[in-house]
C-alpha cells in the first residue's frame, strides 16, 4: 500500500514524521511513503537515516497550516500546504491513504472538501481505537461533531460496526451507547430516541447503554456518542493515565522502600504503560469519507506516526471504505 504523510503536521514537525516513516518502511508496514512538505528541510532530515530510496518520495509543498490558524479558511487559501497536497494525492489515486498529525479541524475540513462524503452519510465522525482491559474498543465520535441528531448517532453506530468488523475481523461486534446510566430511560431526549431505534435495528448488535466508568473494561466493541462527550471523555482518560504515572514516579522517588518495590514490579508497570500508551494506537480514522484519512495527535512522536501509518495501511487492506460505500449506498 502507498501512503501520503503530511510531514509538517505535528507540533515538532518534521522530525517525528520523518523518523516514523523510516521505521515504518524498515518494519515493512507499507510499500511506499510519500513525504509531503518543504523539500530542502526534508532532504536534510532524511540524511540522518539509511533507507530504501525507492520506497520513499518527497512531494514538495511550500506552505504549512499551523494549529493556531482557522482550519477552513487555511484549507481554501493554502492550496500548496503539506496537508492539502497530501490529501490531493489520495484524491487523485496516487496513494491509498493519507496520514496527518496536524490541526484536527483542518484535516477534517480538507478531507471532507477534497474527498467528499460517502453517499447517504450525513456527517463524518472521528473514530479512535481505545485500550481496555480486554479487547480494543472503537469510540466515535471523539470530536468532529459537537451537536448531533438521533440520525447522526445511528449512522455512527452503523459506521462503527463496519469499521470494527473489517479492521478487527469480528463478524457481529457489540455496540453500546455512552450514557449517564444503563437504563433505557436515562439521558437526553435524543439519546433515548437513539436507544429505542437501535434496539429495533436487526443489523446492529446493540447491547444497550454503557457508563463512562465501564469504558476501560472492554465490555463492548463499539461505543457511540456525540463529539462533545467523546472528546471530553477521551482527554479525561488520557489526563488521568498520565497523572497516575506521574504520581507513582514522584512517590517512588521519595521512598526507598517504594523504589525496591518498583524494581520488583517493573514488568507490571511496563506492561501497564504500554497498554495505556496512546502512541501505540497511532491515529484516528475519519469515518464516513470517500477515502482513508487518519488524524494523529499533534504531540505525536515517531512511534505514534509509525503506528498511524500502520493503521492507515491496515484500513486500506481491509477495504473498509468500499464496504461502507456498499452499505450506505444501498440505503433508500
Wavefront OBJ file of the C-alpha trace (Angstrom):
o trace
v 0.000 0.000 0.000
v 1.099 3.582 -0.706
v 0.548 6.235 1.946
v 0.896 10.024 1.874
v 2.227 11.576 5.078
v 1.799 15.258 5.896
v 5.371 15.838 7.072
v 4.637 19.239 8.646
v 1.581 18.471 10.755
v 2.837 17.661 14.252
v 3.977 20.052 16.967
v 7.617 19.034 16.396
v 7.483 18.506 12.630
v 9.133 17.224 10.579
v 11.371 15.148 12.879
v 8.708 12.704 14.205
v 7.169 12.289 10.747
v 10.484 11.519 9.059
v 11.675 9.101 11.747
v 8.263 7.430 11.924
v 8.217 6.984 8.147
v 11.691 5.434 8.127
v 10.794 2.989 10.915
v 7.549 2.094 9.126
v 9.480 1.220 5.967
v 12.065 -0.814 7.877
v 9.268 -2.770 9.565
v 7.554 -3.219 6.161
v 4.346 -1.635 7.418
v 3.577 -0.337 3.928
v 5.089 -0.449 0.448
v 5.830 3.226 -0.160
v 5.523 6.545 1.663
v 5.155 9.972 0.101
v 6.522 12.636 2.469
v 4.766 15.921 1.707
v 6.341 19.196 2.791
v 9.234 21.606 2.388
v 11.677 19.733 0.190
v 15.032 21.084 1.394
v 14.175 20.642 5.074
v 13.000 17.079 4.455
v 16.097 16.201 2.431
v 18.315 17.427 5.256
v 16.317 15.471 7.852
v 16.491 12.297 5.759
v 20.295 12.493 5.650
v 20.279 11.143 9.221
v 18.900 7.782 8.113
v 19.635 4.812 5.893
v 16.602 3.616 3.954
v 15.423 2.249 0.622
v 15.149 5.393 -1.502
v 12.842 3.586 -3.930
v 10.215 3.326 -1.212
v 10.152 6.955 -0.097
v 9.437 10.037 -2.189
v 9.316 13.716 -1.288
v 6.379 15.713 -2.662
v 7.238 19.433 -2.406
v 4.819 21.747 -0.597
v 5.691 25.332 0.260
v 3.014 26.070 2.885
v 2.054 24.766 6.322
v -1.268 25.019 8.172
v -0.486 25.686 11.821
v -2.532 24.764 14.889
v -3.385 28.420 15.523
v -4.898 29.173 12.112
v -8.576 28.972 11.181
v -8.905 25.486 9.654
v -11.440 26.025 6.881
v -10.017 29.375 5.782
v -6.500 27.980 5.541
v -7.611 24.860 3.664
v -9.054 27.108 0.947
v -6.213 29.642 0.945
v -3.178 27.402 1.388
v -3.597 25.043 -1.547
v 0.135 24.365 -1.612
v 0.172 23.304 2.044
v 1.553 19.901 3.029
v -1.886 18.824 4.305
v -3.881 19.771 1.206
v -1.293 18.308 -1.177
v -1.168 15.039 0.813
v -4.956 14.648 0.633
v -4.942 15.514 -3.066
v -2.538 12.628 -3.673
v -5.215 10.354 -2.228
v -7.990 12.017 -4.205
v -6.022 11.508 -7.422
v -5.484 7.816 -6.635
v -1.710 8.106 -6.321
v -1.853 6.824 -2.735
v -4.232 4.530 -0.865
v -4.465 6.596 2.336
v -3.271 9.803 3.978
v -1.930 10.493 7.493
v -1.554 13.848 9.264
v -0.803 14.941 12.829
v -1.909 18.462 12.015
v -4.781 20.675 13.117
v -7.732 18.273 13.543
v -10.219 20.795 12.183
v -8.050 21.389 9.131
v -7.573 17.665 8.500
v -11.315 17.123 8.811
v -12.170 20.139 6.656
v -9.661 19.371 3.917
v -10.602 15.678 3.846
v -14.307 16.489 3.600
v -13.748 19.170 0.962
v -11.441 17.111 -1.247
v -12.572 13.508 -0.696
v -16.263 14.106 -0.011
v -18.724 12.031 1.989
v -19.949 8.553 1.199
v -23.415 8.797 -0.345
v -26.170 8.941 2.321
v -23.713 9.602 5.171
v -24.839 12.832 6.810
v -21.702 13.624 8.805
v -18.265 12.015 9.024
v -17.031 11.185 12.535
v -13.670 10.701 14.200
v -13.310 7.071 15.283
v -10.456 6.082 17.561
v -9.261 2.724 18.831
v -9.140 2.705 22.611
v -7.125 0.499 25.009
v -9.117 -1.546 27.532
v -8.578 -4.397 29.992
v -9.677 -6.862 27.322
v -10.381 -6.260 23.624
v -9.768 -2.879 21.970
v -12.782 -0.598 21.556
v -13.671 1.796 18.787
v -15.233 5.012 20.069
v -16.967 7.524 17.827
v -17.430 10.427 17.585
v -14.493 11.883 19.561
v -14.505 15.442 18.296
v -15.871 16.079 14.812
v -19.496 16.815 15.722
v -20.328 18.558 18.994
v -24.060 18.649 18.250
v -25.667 15.529 16.822
v -29.149 14.456 15.824
v -30.523 10.992 16.508
v -29.905 10.076 12.869
v -26.253 11.131 13.159
v -25.721 8.868 16.170
v -27.437 5.941 14.474
v -25.150 6.349 11.465
v -22.138 6.427 13.809
v -23.295 3.056 15.142
v -23.506 1.717 11.585
v -20.084 3.113 10.653
v -18.593 1.806 13.905
v -19.960 -1.658 13.218
v -18.425 -1.745 9.733
v -15.099 -0.338 10.942
v -14.783 -2.905 13.723
v -15.944 -5.756 11.517
v -13.349 -5.181 8.802
v -10.499 -3.774 10.916
v -10.642 -6.348 13.737
v -12.276 -9.152 11.726
v -15.236 -9.644 14.054
v -18.456 -10.509 12.257
v -21.044 -9.057 14.649
v -19.419 -6.526 17.017
v -21.291 -5.437 20.137
v -22.333 -1.781 20.082
v -23.233 0.396 23.076
v -24.418 3.969 23.564
v -22.382 6.081 26.016
v -24.852 7.471 28.545
v -25.282 8.569 32.176
v -26.917 5.267 33.131
v -27.568 1.769 31.816
v -31.354 2.135 31.852
v -33.067 2.960 28.566
v -34.855 5.855 30.288
v -31.585 7.692 31.043
v -30.092 10.570 29.073
v -31.392 13.362 26.880
v -34.380 13.031 24.550
v -32.033 12.448 21.631
v -30.193 9.627 23.418
v -33.478 7.999 24.487
v -34.654 8.172 20.883
v -31.407 6.646 19.598
v -31.627 3.851 22.183
v -35.175 2.980 21.101
v -34.230 2.912 17.427
v -31.038 0.861 17.881
v -32.924 -1.768 19.883
v -35.121 -2.403 16.843
v -32.366 -2.448 14.196
v -31.765 -6.047 13.129
v -28.366 -5.435 11.540
v -26.932 -3.754 14.671
v -25.863 -5.890 17.650
v -26.941 -3.250 20.163
v -26.321 -4.184 23.819
v -27.707 -1.017 25.424
v -26.209 1.907 27.315
v -22.736 1.957 28.816
v -21.489 4.336 31.518
v -18.176 6.177 31.437
v -16.800 4.073 34.309
v -17.096 0.957 32.106
v -15.174 2.297 29.111
v -11.843 0.777 30.189
v -13.317 -2.653 30.973
v -13.647 -3.604 27.312
v -17.175 -4.954 27.767
v -18.235 -3.961 24.236
v -16.603 -3.429 20.848
v -18.011 -0.077 19.696
v -19.054 2.897 21.837
v -21.236 5.582 20.224
v -21.549 9.194 21.432
v -21.580 12.747 20.122
v -18.295 14.545 19.510
v -18.551 16.782 22.583
v -18.997 13.906 25.025
v -16.464 11.733 23.204
v -13.744 14.361 23.151
v -14.158 15.225 26.844
v -14.115 11.528 27.756
v -11.035 10.810 25.650
v -8.991 13.695 27.010
v -10.078 12.966 30.579
v -8.899 9.359 30.322
v -5.616 10.445 28.712
v -5.090 13.003 31.502
v -5.890 10.517 34.267
v -3.485 7.931 32.841
v -0.677 10.495 32.575
v -1.333 11.832 36.083
v -1.288 8.369 37.671
v 2.105 7.551 36.184
v 3.475 10.942 37.295
v 2.181 10.459 40.857
v 3.677 6.974 41.025
v 7.012 8.261 39.777
v 7.084 11.099 42.340
v 6.161 8.796 45.217
v 8.792 6.215 44.253
v 11.477 8.941 44.317
v 10.524 9.886 47.897
v 10.501 6.422 49.465
v 13.403 3.903 49.323
v 11.048 1.036 50.139
v 8.873 2.081 47.199
v 11.979 2.085 44.992
v 12.649 -1.551 45.846
v 9.008 -2.392 45.224
v 9.092 -0.555 41.905
v 12.098 -2.592 40.767
v 10.303 -5.829 41.608
v 7.119 -4.619 39.918
v 8.844 -3.174 36.844
v 7.446 -5.753 34.356
v 3.888 -4.992 35.524
v 4.425 -1.212 35.317
v 5.953 -1.584 31.871
v 3.002 -3.649 30.661
v 0.507 -1.123 32.033
v 2.328 1.819 30.480
v 2.447 0.076 27.110
v -1.238 -0.839 27.373
v -2.237 2.791 28.036
v 0.245 4.390 25.624
v -1.731 6.331 23.014
v 1.262 6.267 20.654
v 0.697 2.525 20.194
v -2.687 3.250 18.601
v -1.311 5.839 16.178
v -4.246 7.795 14.860
v -7.998 8.045 14.430
v -9.905 7.364 11.224
v -12.324 9.928 9.798
v -15.181 7.523 9.047
v -17.875 8.329 6.505
v -15.472 9.871 3.992
v -14.933 8.647 0.466
v -11.340 7.842 1.321
v -8.937 6.999 4.152
v -7.806 9.975 6.210
v -6.027 9.352 9.509
v -5.545 12.142 12.040
v -2.823 11.643 14.649
v -2.202 13.557 17.876
v -0.389 16.875 17.473
v 2.173 15.775 20.068
v 2.873 12.535 18.182
v 6.370 11.101 18.416
v 7.968 8.815 15.845
v 6.289 5.741 17.338
v 2.839 7.335 17.049
v 3.499 8.307 13.420
v 4.698 4.797 12.619
v 1.557 3.316 14.151
v -0.676 5.835 12.371
v 0.864 4.602 9.122
v 0.223 1.017 10.270
v -3.454 1.847 10.924
v -3.784 3.529 7.522
v -2.246 0.539 5.766
v -4.466 -1.959 7.592
v -7.627 0.019 6.827
v -6.675 0.225 3.148
v -6.070 -3.534 3.040
v -9.406 -4.220 4.773
v -11.286 -2.294 2.037
v -13.380 -0.676 4.765
v -14.328 2.310 2.583
v -15.607 0.033 -0.188
v -17.722 -1.931 2.276
v -19.051 1.282 3.854
v -19.979 2.653 0.418
v -21.800 -0.576 -0.480
v -23.710 -0.440 2.812
v -24.784 3.203 2.736
v -25.406 3.429 -0.992
v -27.829 0.538 -0.572
v -29.953 2.595 1.811
v -33.039 4.015 0.142
l 1 2 3 4 5 6 7 8 9 10 11 12 13 14 15 16 17 18 19 20 21 22 23 24 25 26 27 28 29 30 31 32 33 34 35 36 37 38 39 40 41 42 43 44 45 46 47 48 49 50 51 52 53 54 55 56 57 58 59 60 61 62 63 64 65 66 67 68 69 70 71 72 73 74 75 76 77 78 79 80 81 82 83 84 85 86 87 88 89 90 91 92 93 94 95 96 97 98 99 100 101 102 103 104 105 106 107 108 109 110 111 112 113 114 115 116 117 118 119 120 121 122 123 124 125 126 127 128 129 130 131 132 133 134 135 136 137 138 139 140 141 142 143 144 145 146 147 148 149 150 151 152 153 154 155 156 157 158 159 160 161 162 163 164 165 166 167 168 169 170 171 172 173 174 175 176 177 178 179 180 181 182 183 184 185 186 187 188 189 190 191 192 193 194 195 196 197 198 199 200 201 202 203 204 205 206 207 208 209 210 211 212 213 214 215 216 217 218 219 220 221 222 223 224 225 226 227 228 229 230 231 232 233 234 235 236 237 238 239 240 241 242 243 244 245 246 247 248 249 250 251 252 253 254 255 256 257 258 259 260 261 262 263 264 265 266 267 268 269 270 271 272 273 274 275 276 277 278 279 280 281 282 283 284 285 286 287 288 289 290 291 292 293 294 295 296 297 298 299 300 301 302 303 304 305 306 307 308 309 310 311 312 313 314 315 316 317 318 319 320 321 322 323 324 325 326 327 328 329 330 331 332
